[in-house]
Amino acid sequence: MKNLSKILVFTVLSVFLVAGSAMAVSVSVIFPPIVDVMGYVDPVSATSSSTSDITTFDNLTYTFVVTDDDGGTTNFSQLFLEFEDNVFLNQDSYVVTDSTPGWNIGFSDGWYGAVADSSSALGQGETLSITFNKVALYTAALSADSYWSEGQIWAQSWFSVDKDGGSTAPVPEPATMLLFGSGLVGLAGFGRKKFFKKG
């Protein structure tokens, strides 16, 4: 009877071990390529006019340069640039006077920011440039970091979006790894028990 139970346990553990490796199914997990974009604004070259409360800039240029396109697997195709409402005023009156050809620039309803998108995305070394007129902000924000969410004067939040791309890598299914692992643990325990009985 004891030998029969050992054979039964050994058979069940072997099935787990074999089933775990035989049923191995690879699942494709998409790791999207990443595009790195560096952005900056040039308020020094812009023209400005001030009152005690409001400063308005014309010819204010924002530049975004693609510094890495993940080996050409992705491109820069969309930008969201925030104009914080506690710093900037009248975003709906800003005028886009110039931009990189092929890019559409607009302002989103219900969100304080500009949206730029293009069907002809940019790759490494290419630049998106946007020039605005009538950019109004509180004059006090030009001398106090505390107005800006990013904690620095002219530090605005923005994020870029990659054009679709992706790579796949096979990853074992978790249930398969559980079956395989439990089979190995069981065999190790069975072998250890048998080894200590002999000694």
Disulfide bonds with the S-S distance in Angstrom:
none
